[in-house]
Amino acid sequence: MENEKQLRDYLLNKIEQDNPIQLEKVDRYINLLKIFYKLDENIKEHGTMVETVNASQTFLKANPAVAEKNKINGSLLAIEKSFGFNKEQDEVIIRRDLL
């Protein structure tokens, strides 16, 4: 994840840094993001559908990484919500940084 330091610094500047719960949330958020992007690599390598061989049968099924990615996305959103940041202000800052 190429912007990990920037994201970590941003989050640390937005929280109460003497609050161990908030610090733990930042660590969990960054860890989940790393896993999220590793799942992306798996999906790029194997595709959204994977071939499964069972004895003489061969069939396609959904790549389990897609479902896991969706679960992690839900966890990321829950952590974001639990920070209690001002959503409108954050969206303006993010859009400005992307320009």
MOJOSUL-V981662 format. One record per run of one state. SS is the DSSP state (A for helix, B for strand, O for the rest). FROM is the first residue (numbers start at 1). TO is the last residue. If there is no record, write none. Layout:
ss & from & to
SS & FROM & TO
SS & FROM & TO
//
This chain:
ss & from & to
O & 1 & 3
A & 4 & 14
O & 15 & 19
A & 20 & 46
O & 47 & 48
B & 49 & 54
O & 55 & 56
B & 57 & 62
O & 63 & 63
A & 64 & 83
O & 84 & 86
A & 87 & 98
O & 99 & 99
//
